[in-house]
Structure formats: C-alpha cells, structure tokens
C-alpha cells in the first residue's frame, strides 16, 4: 500500500508539473466560472457572455492540492487520541471535463482522482447547463432565457453561498483558508434547478431527491423530494464596491433521505485525524473518520436556512454566514425538536497589482442541541491566513487555526473540553 501511495503522489506531482502547458491551450466556455484567480468571488455563473459558439468544444482541466499539517489536539478524558505528527498529507486531485455542446448548452463532469476518503478514482457528479434553448428552435423562449439558467443532473445543489467558496476535494483555489466551515452544507444529489438573474436580483428554485447514493430499491422507505429556494441581490455598485445578500431555504421532509445536506461531502475534511480516538481506522487508514473536525446535526428530516452577506470594497472583502437548522435525529417515536445555529464571519484584504496577495481571518461557531431533551454543545474556531497567487492558476496559502469544544452535551465524549490547533500549509493548482 505504501508503494501505491508513493506512485500516486509521484503521478500527481507529474501532472502538476505539466499543468501550466495545458492551461495555455484551453478553449473558452460560455457561461462558465473560470478556474483560478479570475474565478474568485463568482457565485452563480453570470448571464453576460462574450464567447461566440463556433462548434463543440471540450475543455479538460484539473485541480491538485497538497498540505503540510502541523496540528495538536487534546481532550479532557485523557490520553485517548491518536498521536498527531507534522507531515504531508496524500495529495488530492480532481479531473474536470466541460463540453460546449451547443450555443448556450454546456455539460460538466468532475471525477475525484484521489481523496482523503477514497483511494480509487470515482465520479463526483455532473450536470447539463442550459442558458439558451435555441436547439429547440431559434430564439425559443429567448426573453425568459435572457435571465434564466437551467441545470439538471446529479451534482452539488445551489443551497447557500458558502459552497461556492469552500474546498471541494482538490478544488481549493477559491477558498482563502485551508479548512471549510464547521457545519459544511454541501451535498451531491439528483436535482433540477432554475436560476434567475435580472439587474442584480437573483432567484433560485430547485428540487432534489434528497439522496446521496441512488437506488430504486427503497425497501420499506417512503422517500420524499427536497425543495430549496434562494433569493438575493448582487450588484456592482461602482468600480470599487460590490454588494451581495442572499437567503436560502431547504426542506427535507422525509425520514428516509434527510441526512445528507451536512454529510454529503464524500471526500473528507481538510484537518486530518483531529479529535480521533486511538484504535479508530484499520491499519492507520482514514475512511472511518474522514470528516474529522467538522460537525453534522445528523437530522434525518429537517428545515434549514442560510443567510449570506458579501461585500467587496476595493481590496477589502467580507463574507458571512448565519445558518439555522431544525429537525429530528431519531425515527418518529424518538425525541424531537433539535436545533443548531452556525455563525461565520470572514474578512480578507487582497492586494498587489492583480490582488494576488491576501491576508485574512475567519471566525466560525456552531451551537445547539440534538433534541428537546439534550444538553447544548458549542464549537468555536478561528483562522488566520495568508496567501499568494504565484500564477493565475497556482497559489500557496498558510493558516493558523484553533478549534474548541464546550458544553454539557459533550460530557463523557471524546470532545469534552476538546481542542485542536496549529498551522497548515497548502499548495493548490486549478486550471
């Protein structure tokens, strides 16, 4: 297994070395978020388009990320945690394929080549995006399609704005920090959604089947679809100031498919092995604890809202999260009424001729309880980070972070008075 890991690492580094050649030969895509520094602070793909359609085009891209981790952790029950050392993590990689199928019609497919959770390559998901319906007939519903984007597939759903800034396995180039948020709203499900954008106003309506893993054999289950909405305003007020504010809502009404909004990332969290007890994970492998450092409500049915302000004034950038989720962990005869609230505030200062340097901080908390009879828990994290886009598609970043666990709800668990902290360095390529 060690020789296999060495071979995988060598292969990934080889791909990183030749990636700059591939960047220079990429075809342009319509209605597309460009990888690298040009894709920063892009949320929904814009409706303005300057790329003419000249026939089918295939764009093959990739993401690569490697971290050096130097973290420590502790817990009140004593010396029960795994021994953490300072070392490199196994590099992660994504393979991205985008195909311009017709004027205003694009397909996307992402494959995780290497991830914390899976040692083998596997498909994240894919979708078709339609910004024009001229393939039906010239100008078909053109007035509506001037403001509408239709997406259908099995991929990440557009709930909240945090998923546009998070690291998605090796796609870490949009994230100014190394880790994602404590309560990480990200899932890949079978979905269909319509995005509307007009003069700064934004609306999203979507429907998904609520399932991470797909099967027609549902047994005694009675699954019900999840529905989600987003309303917002996003406007470049002048050359210096951009203001965005959105509110998202998601309802997953079925006990049979409600767990996945905060458990949908199958690639793993960025802080490896933190707060993991000794003896967890066979032969030192990470599959059993690949979401370490995160928190999931584990509600089987729930309603969730996320509010996201974003302000950019010259080089100063603020992004925030206010998120509240209410639901049930147990079956219908179990305790009810659990609730958690997440708050996050992120302040970045970007500078340089292309804003290729940045320094910033993030504060993130989660508090609540599993049900009406449960004690409260509290988790708090702060990050301080710096970064440098060495090239438009190559960046390095470093952060110091500290995460604390408190509250009577953690009494008797590995998280009682728990803490992990330290420094992490990350190198990223995205093209």
N, C-alpha and C positions, 0 to 999 in steps of 0.2 A: 504494500500500500504506500509506503514512504517513497519508493521509486516512482510509483504512478503519480504521486503528488509533485515530485520534483519535475517529472516530464510535463505535467500540466502547467506548472509555473514557468518552465522554460518556453513552452509553446506560447503562453500568454505574453511573456515579455518579448518574444519574437514578433508577435502581432503588433505589440505596442511600437516596436522599432520601425515597422514599415507603415504604420498608420498615417504618418504625415504625407506619404506619397498618395495614399488613397484619398485623403482629404481634398487634394488639388484636382481630382478628376470626378467629383461628384456632380451628377445632374441636379438641376434645380427642380423642386417640387412646388406645386400650388397649395396654398392654404396650409402652411407647414411651419412647425416650430423648429427653427434651425438649431442643431446641436452646438454647444459651445457658448462663448460669451455673447453672441448675438441672440441667443435664446433666453437669456436671463430675463426674469420678470414678464415672461409671456405666459398667459394663463390659457384660456380658450384660444384656439387658432384664429387669427384675425380674418375678417371678411374682405379686406382690401387685398388685391392680388395684382402683381406686376409681371407674373411669369406666364408667357403665352404657351398654349398647348401645341406641341409640334409632333405629337405621336407618343406612343407608350414609352415610358422611361422606368428604369429600375435603379434604385439607389440602395446600395449595400453599405451600411455603417456599423459601428460598434462602440461599445463602452468598456473601459477597463479601469479597475480601481485596486489599489494596494494600500494597506495600512500598516503602520508600526504602532503597536499598542503598549502603553506602559501604565496600567491601571492597578490599583489596590482595592480590596474590598474587605468588609468586616461585618459581623453580626453579633447580637447580644448572646445567643445561645453558646458562643464559644468557638473553638477551632473546628468548625464543621464544614467550611467552604473549601473548594478546590484551591490549590496553590497557583496563584497567577504569576507568570513571569513576564518580562519585557521582550517582545519578539514580533516578527512579521506574521500577519495573517495570510492564509492562502489567497492569492489574487482572485478577484471575481471578474466575470466578463459577460457581456450581452452581445448578441448578434441581432442587428436591426435591418429589416428589409421593408422598403417603401416602394410602391409601384404606382406610377401615374397611369391609370387605366384608360381614362378618357378626360375630356375637358371638365374640370371640377370634380373628378371622381378619383379617389386615392385609396389604396389598401396599405395597411400597416401590419407587420408581423414581428414579434420580438421573441427570441429564444434565449433563455438563460444558459450560457455555456458552462459556467462554473459559479456556484453559490455556496453560502455557508451551510445550507440545509441539504442540498443535493450534490452528490459527487459526479453525477452524469448530466448531460445536456437535456433540457426539457423546455417545452414551449410555455411562455408566459401567457400569450393570447394574441388576438388580432382582431381587426375591425375594418369595415369599409366606411369611408367618409365621403359624403356627397354634398358639395357646395353648389352644384348645378345639376339640373335634370334634363339637359339637352340631349342625352342619349335616348330619351323617350321621344321627344320632338324638339326642334329648335325653339328656344325660348319658353319651354314648358314651365309654367309657374314661376317665371323669371322674377316677377315682383316679389313673391314670397321668398325665393331662394337668394335674392339680394341681401337678405338679412338672416337667413336660416342656414344651419349646418345640421345634417342628419348623420348620425353614427349608429351602426348596427354591428354587433359582433360578440365576442367573449373576451373581455378586457377590463381595464380599470374603469369604474364608473365615475362620473363627474359630480361627486358629493364633496362640498367644501373646496377651499383653495389650497389647503396645505399639501395635497397630493401633487400639485404642480411644482413644489419646491423641495420635496423630500428626495432622498436617495432611493432609487429603485434598483436594487442589487448593485450593479456596476455603474448605472447611470446616476452618478453623484455630482455631476458638473454644475447642476443648478442649485445645489444645497450649499450654503455658505459654511455650514458646520459638518462634522463627521456623522453625528447621530441624527436620527429622526426624532419626532416628538414622542413623549411618554405614552400617550394613548393615540396610537397611529392608525388613523382612518384610511384604510387602503384595502381594496378587495378587487378580485377579478371574477366577474360573473357574466352570464349570458344576458345581454342588455340591448335596449334600443333607446335612443335619446334624441331630442331636438334642442339645439341651441339657437337662440335668437339674439342678435346684436343690432342695435339701431341707435346711432347718435349718442353713444355712451351707455345706453340702457342695455341690460343683459337679463335674459331669462333662459332657464333650462328646465325641461321636464323629461323624466326618464322612468323606465320600467325595467326591472331585472327579475330573474327567477330566484335571487337570494342565495344561490348555491355556489360554493367554490368548486366542488367536484360534481361533475354532471353524471346522472344516471336516470334511465327510465324506470328502473326497479326501485320504487319508493316504499315497498312493503306496506306497513300499516300507516305510513305517514300521510298527512294531508297538507302538502306544501301550498303556500300562497305566495304570490309575487310581492316583491318590494317595490315601492314607488318613492321617487325622490324629486325634489324641486330645488331650484336656485334662482334667486332674484338679486340683481345688483346694479351698480353704476360704476363705470370705469371710463375715466376721461383724462386726456392730456390737456390740462387747463391752459398751459402755455409752455414755452420751451423748457422751463425749469421745474414745473410742478405737474405731477400726475396723482390723481386721487382715485381709489377703488374701494368700494364697500360692497360685500355680498353677504347674503344669508342663505343657508342651505338647510333642507329638511329631508329626513329619510325615515320611512316607517317600514319595519319588517314585522308583519303581524303573525307569523306562524312559528310555533314551537319547533317545527321541523327544519327550518332553514335560517334561523335568526342569528347565528353566532358569528358571522364572517366579516362584518364591517371592520372590526378591530382584531381579527385573527386571519385576515386574508393575505397577508404577506408571507408567501411560502419560501422566500429566500433567506430570511433571517435578519436580526437586528445587528447594528454595527459594533456594539460593545460586547466582545466575545467573552463568554464564560463568567460574566459577572453575576454574583449572588447565586451561584450554583453550588449545591452541596456535593461533598466528596462521594464518589461512587456513582454519580449520575453520568450516563453516557458510556456505552460499552467501548472498551479499548481506546478511551480518550476521544471518541467521536462526538460530534456536536449535535446530532439530529434531535436529541431529546430536549435540548434547551436552547434552540436556535433563536428564540425571541427574548433572550435574557436582557434585562434592563428595561424592557417595556412593561406596560400594564394593559390588560384587556378586561373589560367588565364581565365577559363570558355570558352575557344575557342571551337567552335563546329566542326571545322576542323583545322588541324594543322600539322606541322612537328616539331619534337623535337630531339635534340641531347644531349647526356650526356657523358662527359669525366671524368674518374675516375682514378687518380693515387693512388697507395697504396704501402707504403714502410714500412718494419719492420726490424729494426736493433737491435738485442738483445731485450731489453725491450721497445725500443722506436718505436712508431707506428704512421704513418701518413696516413690519408685518406682524399681525396679531391674530390670536385665536381665542374666542370664547365658545366653548362647546359643552353641551349638556346632553346626557343620555339617560333615559329612564326605561327600565324593563324588568324582566323576570329571569332569574338564573335557572330555577327548577321547573319541573313539569307542573301541570295545572294544580296539583294538590300540594305543591311546595310553597315556601314563603314568597311573598310578592313585594313589589314596591322598591326595588333597588334604584339607586341614582348616583351618578358621578358627574363632576364638573371639571373641565380642563380649561386652564388659562395659560396662554403663552404670549410673550412679547419679545420681539426680535428687532434690534437696532443695528444697522450696518452703515458704515461710511466707506464709500468707494472713491478711489482717487487714482490719478495718473491720466495720461493723455487719452486713454480708452477706458478709464475706470478699471484697469486691470489689477489694481491692488485693492485690498479691503481689510478692514478691522471691524469687529463687532461683538455683540453679546446677545445672549438669549436667556430668558427666564421662563420656566415651564413648571406648572403644578397640576396635580390631579388629586381630588378629594371626594369622598363619598362613602357609600356602603353598599353591600351586596343585596340587602333586603331590609325590610322594616324591622327585623329583629337583630340585625348585625351591627357591630361596632364600626365606627368610622375609621378610614385609613387616609393617610396623607403621603404624597410623594412630591418632592421638590427637586428640581435640577437647575443648575445654572451652567452656562458655557461661555467661555471667552475664546475667540478665534481670530486668526489672520489668514489671508490667502493671497495668491498671486497667479494670475493667468499668464503663464510663460509664453504661450501662444494662444490664439483664439480658441483652440480645442484642447489645450493642455494646461492643467492647473495643479498647484500643490496647496495644501491647507494644513493648518495645525490648530489644535484647540486644547484648552484645559477645561475639564468638566468636573462637577461634583453632584452626586445624587444621594438624597437622604430619604429614608423610610421612617414614618412615625405613625402613631395612632394605635388605639387598643385593638383595632381589627387585625393587626399583625402579631399580636401577642401569641407566643408559642410557635411561631413560624420562623423560617429562615430569614424573613425580612424584619423581625423585631429589632428596632434600633439599627437597622441596616444602613450601610453606606458604601458607595464606591466612588473613586475619584482618581484623577491622574491626567496624563497627556496622551493624545493620539495624533499621529501624523498621517496624512493621506495624499496619495498621488492619483490623479484622475485624467483619463483621456476620453473624450466623447466626440465622435465625428459622424 
